[in-house]
């Protein structure tokens, strides 16, 4: 069986140079890299991932911590990460917290430290002091996708600014009675995201001189089902009915639209609805929204860490991902 020593002898370089060249690391000229690649191909040499890991301290695997695998956003980010890693011949190791009732203790205090990874990506999570300590103990670069976390780099949209723009769209259509449907009860997630989206709503309302109403601040927990129930409860009560709803996510917006229709009302004739995210189902429901690209955010996160692992300077600043406004049929001018 051909070994790395055979490739080194055939090309007249050290085994360390062969290893760096075949793993795509820096400090190897392109001409030498190509010569080594051709020799390895001719000799039929295939690098052992375990052996290269022992030699280099690298596993060619990246860990990803997710709150659950049941939400569209997490799945889209994972697909972006996986596409980037596969192109670089890296493996993805998934650490699933399992939702609201998941075992975070198991993941942070046992699994992450036992699994050998070169870097870590976390999705839509905030961390306790103990969890941050566990992340630091790995000694690997870490980046968060989907909301800022104190002390860590992150990739995500400007939550507050986008929420303000979404609310301003409703105000520009003449709406003054605007309900906010948020997700702040999900404390096991990164609460900075729903808080920033609520603040953006409040910024727009204050700037327009429109008072907010406590009975029009409902929690949908980033869930279609909970949002459907929350809006359904409001419409079944004698409480005043809003003319528009700003939902802090497309899933919550879709839940609100379903509840409105179940109560014999029409979107947008009776109530306009706007969301944020660009969910796969948004177009089918005619939902007006601000679209973000979670696939691209995942790909960017993986690419930044791969660059860092290859020896390039680390990007220490967070990345603001772009959004674009898509107007559909769920919003219309307020009825006089």
FIDRENVEX-948833 format. One record per residue (C-alpha): residue in one letter; chain; x, y, z. Coordinates in nm, 3 decimals. Example, Ala and Ser with C-alpha at 12.3 -4.5 7.8 and 13.67 -1.06 7.14 Angstrom:
! FIDRENVEX-948833
+------+-----+---------+---------+---------+
: type : mol :    east :   north :      up :
+------+-----+---------+---------+---------+
:    a :   A :   1.230 :  -0.450 :   0.780 :
:    s :   A :   1.367 :  -0.106 :   0.714 :
+------+-----+---------+---------+---------+
END
This chain:
! FIDRENVEX-948833
+------+-----+---------+---------+---------+
: type : mol :    east :   north :      up :
+------+-----+---------+---------+---------+
:    x :   A :   0.000 :   0.000 :   0.000 :
:    x :   A :   0.132 :   0.344 :  -0.095 :
:    x :   A :   0.223 :   0.562 :   0.202 :
:    x :   A :   0.287 :   0.931 :   0.250 :
:    x :   A :   0.659 :   0.850 :   0.262 :
:    x :   A :   0.637 :   0.717 :  -0.095 :
:    x :   A :   0.483 :   1.043 :  -0.214 :
:    x :   A :   0.750 :   1.242 :  -0.029 :
:    x :   A :   1.032 :   1.041 :  -0.190 :
:    x :   A :   0.876 :   1.072 :  -0.536 :
:    x :   A :   0.854 :   1.451 :  -0.511 :
:    x :   A :   1.168 :   1.517 :  -0.308 :
:    x :   A :   0.991 :   1.699 :  -0.026 :
:    x :   A :   0.922 :   1.620 :   0.339 :
:    x :   A :   0.621 :   1.422 :   0.456 :
:    x :   A :   0.504 :   1.734 :   0.641 :
:    x :   A :   0.498 :   1.926 :   0.312 :
:    x :   A :   0.303 :   1.645 :   0.146 :
:    x :   A :   0.053 :   1.649 :   0.432 :
:    x :   A :   0.007 :   2.029 :   0.416 :
:    x :   A :  -0.030 :   2.024 :   0.038 :
:    x :   A :  -0.291 :   1.750 :   0.029 :
:    x :   A :  -0.492 :   1.911 :   0.309 :
:    x :   A :  -0.496 :   2.247 :   0.131 :
:    x :   A :  -0.303 :   2.430 :   0.403 :
:    x :   A :  -0.088 :   2.738 :   0.349 :
:    x :   A :   0.294 :   2.763 :   0.319 :
:    x :   A :   0.308 :   2.540 :   0.013 :
:    x :   A :   0.363 :   2.693 :  -0.332 :
:    x :   A :   0.110 :   2.617 :  -0.603 :
:    x :   A :   0.371 :   2.445 :  -0.821 :
:    x :   A :   0.479 :   2.217 :  -0.535 :
:    x :   A :   0.118 :   2.149 :  -0.439 :
:    x :   A :   0.034 :   2.045 :  -0.795 :
:    x :   A :   0.345 :   1.826 :  -0.820 :
:    x :   A :   0.252 :   1.649 :  -0.498 :
:    x :   A :  -0.109 :   1.608 :  -0.607 :
:    x :   A :  -0.005 :   1.447 :  -0.936 :
:    x :   A :   0.242 :   1.214 :  -0.765 :
:    x :   A :  -0.019 :   1.107 :  -0.511 :
:    x :   A :  -0.266 :   1.038 :  -0.790 :
:    x :   A :  -0.014 :   0.837 :  -0.993 :
:    x :   A :   0.094 :   0.634 :  -0.690 :
:    x :   A :  -0.264 :   0.579 :  -0.576 :
:    x :   A :  -0.210 :   0.741 :  -0.239 :
:    x :   A :  -0.522 :   0.827 :  -0.037 :
:    x :   A :  -0.469 :   1.029 :   0.282 :
:    x :   A :  -0.607 :   0.879 :   0.603 :
:    x :   A :  -0.820 :   1.134 :   0.784 :
:    x :   A :  -0.738 :   0.979 :   1.122 :
:    x :   A :  -0.365 :   0.973 :   1.050 :
:    x :   A :  -0.359 :   1.330 :   0.925 :
:    x :   A :  -0.556 :   1.432 :   1.231 :
:    x :   A :  -0.297 :   1.277 :   1.461 :
:    x :   A :  -0.013 :   1.440 :   1.271 :
:    x :   A :  -0.165 :   1.784 :   1.246 :
:    x :   A :  -0.394 :   1.804 :   1.546 :
:    x :   A :  -0.682 :   1.856 :   1.301 :
:    x :   A :  -0.985 :   1.631 :   1.261 :
:    x :   A :  -1.126 :   1.788 :   0.942 :
:    x :   A :  -1.461 :   1.804 :   1.119 :
:    x :   A :  -1.664 :   2.105 :   1.230 :
:    x :   A :  -1.923 :   2.099 :   1.507 :
:    x :   A :  -2.262 :   2.270 :   1.475 :
:    x :   A :  -2.489 :   2.327 :   1.777 :
:    x :   A :  -2.859 :   2.373 :   1.694 :
:    x :   A :  -3.162 :   2.431 :   1.920 :
:    x :   A :  -3.357 :   2.172 :   1.720 :
:    x :   A :  -3.381 :   2.038 :   1.366 :
:    x :   A :  -3.753 :   2.105 :   1.324 :
:    x :   A :  -3.746 :   2.469 :   1.213 :
:    x :   A :  -3.700 :   2.595 :   0.858 :
:    x :   A :  -3.430 :   2.850 :   0.952 :
:    x :   A :  -3.205 :   2.596 :   1.125 :
:    x :   A :  -3.236 :   2.348 :   0.839 :
:    x :   A :  -3.150 :   2.612 :   0.579 :
:    x :   A :  -2.843 :   2.727 :   0.775 :
:    x :   A :  -2.729 :   2.366 :   0.814 :
:    x :   A :  -2.756 :   2.310 :   0.440 :
:    x :   A :  -2.537 :   2.614 :   0.377 :
:    x :   A :  -2.277 :   2.498 :   0.628 :
:    x :   A :  -2.275 :   2.145 :   0.488 :
:    x :   A :  -2.234 :   2.264 :   0.129 :
:    x :   A :  -1.926 :   2.468 :   0.223 :
:    x :   A :  -1.775 :   2.189 :   0.433 :
:    x :   A :  -1.828 :   1.920 :   0.169 :
:    x :   A :  -1.650 :   2.136 :  -0.088 :
:    x :   A :  -1.353 :   2.152 :   0.151 :
:    x :   A :  -1.368 :   1.776 :   0.233 :
:    x :   A :  -1.471 :   1.854 :   0.589 :
:    x :   A :  -1.722 :   1.659 :   0.796 :
:    x :   A :  -2.010 :   1.809 :   0.995 :
:    x :   A :  -2.081 :   1.687 :   1.349 :
:    x :   A :  -2.427 :   1.791 :   1.467 :
:    x :   A :  -2.505 :   1.866 :   1.833 :
:    x :   A :  -2.884 :   1.887 :   1.863 :
:    x :   A :  -3.020 :   2.040 :   2.185 :
:    x :   A :  -3.355 :   1.879 :   2.110 :
:    x :   A :  -3.584 :   2.180 :   2.152 :
:    x :   A :  -3.728 :   2.341 :   2.462 :
:    x :   A :  -3.702 :   2.028 :   2.677 :
:    x :   A :  -3.365 :   1.916 :   2.541 :
:    x :   A :  -3.063 :   1.826 :   2.753 :
:    x :   A :  -2.823 :   2.121 :   2.721 :
:    x :   A :  -2.612 :   1.979 :   3.002 :
:    x :   A :  -2.541 :   1.668 :   2.797 :
:    x :   A :  -2.437 :   1.867 :   2.491 :
:    x :   A :  -2.224 :   2.135 :   2.652 :
:    x :   A :  -2.060 :   1.944 :   2.934 :
:    x :   A :  -2.003 :   1.609 :   2.768 :
:    x :   A :  -2.065 :   1.579 :   2.395 :
:    x :   A :  -1.880 :   1.888 :   2.269 :
:    x :   A :  -1.570 :   1.811 :   2.472 :
:    x :   A :  -1.568 :   1.442 :   2.378 :
:    x :   A :  -1.609 :   1.491 :   2.004 :
:    x :   A :  -1.297 :   1.607 :   1.824 :
:    x :   A :  -1.372 :   1.907 :   1.605 :
:    x :   A :  -1.162 :   2.187 :   1.462 :
:    x :   A :  -1.420 :   2.466 :   1.504 :
:    x :   A :  -1.776 :   2.525 :   1.621 :
:    x :   A :  -2.083 :   2.704 :   1.482 :
:    x :   A :  -2.385 :   2.776 :   1.704 :
:    x :   A :  -2.732 :   2.862 :   1.570 :
:    x :   A :  -2.969 :   3.111 :   1.737 :
:    x :   A :  -2.838 :   3.041 :   2.086 :
:    x :   A :  -2.731 :   3.244 :   2.383 :
:    x :   A :  -2.505 :   3.084 :   2.640 :
:    x :   A :  -2.475 :   3.067 :   3.016 :
:    x :   A :  -2.139 :   3.147 :   3.175 :
:    x :   A :  -2.078 :   2.773 :   3.220 :
:    x :   A :  -2.157 :   2.701 :   2.855 :
:    x :   A :  -1.926 :   2.980 :   2.739 :
:    x :   A :  -1.653 :   2.822 :   2.950 :
:    x :   A :  -1.710 :   2.486 :   2.782 :
:    x :   A :  -1.679 :   2.651 :   2.440 :
:    x :   A :  -1.354 :   2.820 :   2.541 :
:    x :   A :  -1.216 :   2.491 :   2.673 :
:    x :   A :  -1.229 :   2.343 :   2.324 :
:    x :   A :  -0.969 :   2.598 :   2.218 :
:    x :   A :  -1.132 :   2.618 :   1.876 :
:    x :   A :  -1.270 :   2.916 :   1.683 :
:    x :   A :  -1.642 :   2.973 :   1.739 :
:    x :   A :  -1.901 :   3.175 :   1.546 :
:    x :   A :  -2.277 :   3.221 :   1.601 :
:    x :   A :  -2.540 :   3.240 :   1.325 :
:    x :   A :  -2.871 :   3.412 :   1.395 :
:    x :   A :  -2.834 :   3.678 :   1.661 :
:    x :   A :  -2.559 :   3.853 :   1.859 :
:    x :   A :  -2.395 :   3.687 :   2.160 :
:    x :   A :  -2.178 :   3.888 :   2.394 :
:    x :   A :  -1.812 :   3.794 :   2.354 :
:    x :   A :  -1.858 :   3.593 :   2.033 :
:    x :   A :  -1.863 :   3.677 :   1.662 :
:    x :   A :  -2.194 :   3.635 :   1.486 :
:    x :   A :  -2.354 :   3.644 :   1.143 :
:    x :   A :  -2.707 :   3.778 :   1.120 :
:    x :   A :  -2.936 :   4.053 :   0.997 :
:    x :   A :  -2.986 :   4.389 :   1.167 :
:    x :   A :  -3.293 :   4.267 :   1.357 :
:    x :   A :  -3.400 :   4.604 :   1.498 :
:    x :   A :  -3.362 :   4.795 :   1.171 :
:    x :   A :  -3.551 :   4.535 :   0.969 :
:    x :   A :  -3.837 :   4.522 :   1.221 :
:    x :   A :  -3.863 :   4.900 :   1.209 :
:    x :   A :  -3.881 :   4.894 :   0.828 :
:    x :   A :  -4.152 :   4.626 :   0.838 :
:    x :   A :  -4.363 :   4.833 :   1.080 :
:    x :   A :  -4.301 :   5.148 :   0.878 :
:    x :   A :  -4.441 :   4.969 :   0.572 :
:    x :   A :  -4.770 :   4.921 :   0.758 :
:    x :   A :  -4.769 :   5.280 :   0.881 :
:    x :   A :  -4.707 :   5.406 :   0.527 :
:    x :   A :  -5.021 :   5.219 :   0.422 :
:    x :   A :  -5.220 :   5.422 :   0.673 :
:    x :   A :  -5.236 :   5.170 :   0.957 :
:    x :   A :  -5.234 :   5.304 :   1.312 :
:    x :   A :  -5.380 :   5.007 :   1.502 :
:    x :   A :  -5.087 :   4.767 :   1.466 :
:    x :   A :  -5.044 :   4.455 :   1.678 :
:    x :   A :  -4.701 :   4.312 :   1.756 :
:    x :   A :  -4.668 :   3.932 :   1.754 :
:    x :   A :  -4.333 :   3.838 :   1.910 :
:    x :   A :  -4.134 :   3.542 :   2.037 :
:    x :   A :  -3.984 :   3.663 :   2.361 :
:    x :   A :  -4.102 :   3.374 :   2.576 :
:    x :   A :  -3.847 :   3.140 :   2.419 :
:    x :   A :  -3.575 :   3.196 :   2.679 :
:    x :   A :  -3.389 :   2.882 :   2.572 :
:    x :   A :  -3.310 :   3.058 :   2.243 :
:    x :   A :  -3.117 :   3.379 :   2.182 :
:    x :   A :  -3.362 :   3.632 :   2.331 :
:    x :   A :  -3.176 :   3.925 :   2.176 :
:    x :   A :  -3.342 :   3.846 :   1.841 :
:    x :   A :  -3.709 :   3.880 :   1.949 :
:    x :   A :  -3.625 :   4.172 :   2.178 :
:    x :   A :  -3.453 :   4.361 :   1.895 :
:    x :   A :  -3.750 :   4.295 :   1.664 :
:    x :   A :  -3.991 :   4.427 :   1.928 :
:    x :   A :  -3.772 :   4.734 :   1.975 :
:    x :   A :  -3.775 :   4.798 :   1.600 :
:    x :   A :  -4.156 :   4.788 :   1.605 :
:    x :   A :  -4.163 :   5.031 :   1.898 :
:    x :   A :  -3.911 :   5.262 :   1.726 :
:    x :   A :  -4.138 :   5.294 :   1.422 :
:    x :   A :  -4.451 :   5.349 :   1.632 :
:    x :   A :  -4.288 :   5.617 :   1.850 :
:    x :   A :  -4.140 :   5.796 :   1.548 :
:    x :   A :  -4.487 :   5.808 :   1.390 :
:    x :   A :  -4.648 :   5.929 :   1.713 :
:    x :   A :  -4.864 :   5.616 :   1.741 :
:    x :   A :  -4.926 :   5.473 :   2.092 :
:    x :   A :  -4.873 :   5.100 :   2.148 :
:    x :   A :  -5.132 :   4.896 :   2.338 :
:    x :   A :  -5.053 :   4.625 :   2.590 :
:    x :   A :  -5.338 :   4.403 :   2.466 :
:    x :   A :  -5.178 :   4.412 :   2.120 :
:    x :   A :  -4.844 :   4.270 :   2.237 :
:    x :   A :  -4.888 :   3.894 :   2.196 :
:    x :   A :  -4.639 :   3.607 :   2.212 :
:    x :   A :  -4.621 :   3.353 :   1.933 :
:    x :   A :  -4.295 :   3.181 :   2.044 :
:    x :   A :  -4.171 :   3.169 :   1.683 :
:    x :   A :  -4.430 :   2.898 :   1.622 :
:    x :   A :  -4.711 :   2.877 :   1.368 :
:    x :   A :  -4.932 :   2.687 :   1.612 :
:    x :   A :  -4.880 :   2.922 :   1.908 :
:    x :   A :  -4.932 :   3.229 :   1.689 :
:    x :   A :  -5.250 :   3.085 :   1.544 :
:    x :   A :  -5.376 :   3.026 :   1.896 :
:    x :   A :  -5.275 :   3.371 :   2.022 :
:    x :   A :  -5.442 :   3.562 :   1.737 :
:    x :   A :  -5.742 :   3.331 :   1.748 :
:    x :   A :  -5.786 :   3.407 :   2.117 :
:    x :   A :  -5.776 :   3.781 :   2.052 :
:    x :   A :  -6.027 :   3.763 :   1.767 :
:    x :   A :  -6.261 :   3.551 :   1.982 :
:    x :   A :  -6.256 :   3.808 :   2.262 :
:    x :   A :  -6.434 :   4.144 :   2.290 :
:    x :   A :  -6.094 :   4.321 :   2.271 :
:    x :   A :  -6.050 :   4.579 :   1.994 :
:    x :   A :  -5.936 :   4.436 :   1.661 :
:    x :   A :  -5.615 :   4.569 :   1.500 :
:    x :   A :  -5.605 :   4.663 :   1.133 :
:    x :   A :  -5.254 :   4.522 :   1.089 :
:    x :   A :  -5.011 :   4.275 :   1.246 :
:    x :   A :  -4.633 :   4.290 :   1.251 :
:    x :   A :  -4.512 :   3.936 :   1.321 :
:    x :   A :  -4.153 :   3.882 :   1.435 :
:    x :   A :  -4.115 :   3.586 :   1.198 :
:    x :   A :  -4.283 :   3.446 :   0.889 :
:    x :   A :  -4.395 :   3.134 :   1.075 :
:    x :   A :  -4.579 :   3.349 :   1.327 :
:    x :   A :  -4.721 :   3.563 :   1.045 :
:    x :   A :  -4.858 :   3.253 :   0.870 :
:    x :   A :  -5.014 :   3.135 :   1.197 :
:    x :   A :  -5.181 :   3.476 :   1.233 :
:    x :   A :  -5.315 :   3.462 :   0.875 :
:    x :   A :  -5.468 :   3.120 :   0.938 :
:    x :   A :  -5.641 :   3.244 :   1.255 :
:    x :   A :  -5.776 :   3.552 :   1.076 :
:    x :   A :  -5.930 :   3.341 :   0.801 :
:    x :   A :  -6.071 :   3.091 :   1.051 :
:    x :   A :  -6.264 :   3.379 :   1.209 :
:    x :   A :  -6.429 :   3.473 :   0.883 :
:    x :   A :  -6.203 :   3.769 :   0.819 :
:    x :   A :  -5.986 :   3.844 :   0.518 :
:    x :   A :  -5.616 :   3.922 :   0.471 :
:    x :   A :  -5.552 :   4.203 :   0.386 :
:    x :   A :  -5.905 :   4.347 :   0.352 :
:    x :   A :  -5.974 :   4.325 :   0.726 :
:    x :   A :  -5.623 :   4.282 :   0.868 :
:    x :   A :  -5.286 :   4.328 :   0.695 :
:    x :   A :  -4.998 :   4.100 :   0.799 :
:    x :   A :  -4.621 :   4.137 :   0.750 :
:    x :   A :  -4.335 :   3.912 :   0.863 :
:    x :   A :  -3.959 :   3.874 :   0.859 :
:    x :   A :  -3.742 :   3.586 :   0.728 :
:    x :   A :  -3.838 :   3.469 :   0.379 :
:    x :   A :  -3.978 :   3.132 :   0.485 :
:    x :   A :  -4.024 :   2.873 :   0.209 :
:    x :   A :  -4.404 :   2.896 :   0.255 :
:    x :   A :  -4.422 :   3.276 :   0.249 :
:    x :   A :  -4.485 :   3.300 :  -0.126 :
:    x :   A :  -4.761 :   3.036 :  -0.111 :
:    x :   A :  -4.944 :   3.242 :   0.152 :
:    x :   A :  -4.887 :   3.570 :  -0.034 :
:    x :   A :  -4.699 :   3.701 :   0.268 :
:    x :   A :  -4.528 :   4.039 :   0.251 :
:    x :   A :  -4.193 :   4.003 :   0.425 :
:    x :   A :  -3.830 :   4.101 :   0.458 :
:    x :   A :  -3.628 :   3.811 :   0.317 :
:    x :   A :  -3.298 :   3.692 :   0.459 :
:    x :   A :  -3.084 :   3.405 :   0.327 :
:    x :   A :  -3.002 :   3.152 :   0.602 :
:    x :   A :  -2.829 :   2.920 :   0.352 :
:    x :   A :  -2.582 :   3.198 :   0.264 :
:    x :   A :  -2.533 :   3.281 :   0.634 :
:    x :   A :  -2.442 :   2.919 :   0.708 :
:    x :   A :  -2.209 :   2.904 :   0.410 :
:    x :   A :  -2.040 :   3.229 :   0.513 :
:    x :   A :  -1.990 :   3.108 :   0.871 :
:    x :   A :  -1.828 :   2.784 :   0.754 :
:    x :   A :  -1.610 :   2.966 :   0.499 :
:    x :   A :  -1.483 :   3.213 :   0.761 :
:    x :   A :  -1.383 :   2.931 :   0.996 :
:    x :   A :  -1.224 :   2.727 :   0.717 :
:    x :   A :  -1.016 :   3.029 :   0.616 :
:    x :   A :  -0.906 :   3.073 :   0.975 :
:    x :   A :  -0.814 :   2.707 :   1.007 :
:    x :   A :  -0.605 :   2.729 :   0.688 :
:    x :   A :  -0.391 :   3.000 :   0.843 :
:    x :   A :  -0.558 :   3.316 :   0.715 :
:    x :   A :  -0.612 :   3.605 :   0.959 :
:    x :   A :  -0.922 :   3.558 :   1.172 :
:    x :   A :  -1.217 :   3.790 :   1.108 :
:    x :   A :  -1.285 :   3.932 :   1.451 :
:    x :   A :  -1.587 :   4.147 :   1.360 :
:    x :   A :  -1.942 :   4.023 :   1.322 :
:    x :   A :  -2.108 :   4.010 :   0.979 :
:    x :   A :  -2.436 :   4.184 :   0.897 :
:    x :   A :  -2.627 :   3.974 :   0.644 :
:    x :   A :  -2.843 :   4.153 :   0.386 :
:    x :   A :  -3.223 :   4.150 :   0.360 :
:    x :   A :  -3.462 :   4.247 :   0.080 :
:    x :   A :  -3.821 :   4.360 :   0.092 :
:    x :   A :  -4.079 :   4.147 :  -0.093 :
:    x :   A :  -4.431 :   4.289 :  -0.115 :
:    x :   A :  -4.709 :   4.040 :  -0.179 :
:    x :   A :  -5.083 :   4.038 :  -0.114 :
:    x :   A :  -5.096 :   4.020 :   0.267 :
:    x :   A :  -5.063 :   4.397 :   0.314 :
:    x :   A :  -5.287 :   4.674 :   0.176 :
:    x :   A :  -5.390 :   5.031 :   0.265 :
:    x :   A :  -5.590 :   5.064 :   0.584 :
:    x :   A :  -5.966 :   5.094 :   0.542 :
:    x :   A :  -6.099 :   5.437 :   0.633 :
+------+-----+---------+---------+---------+
END
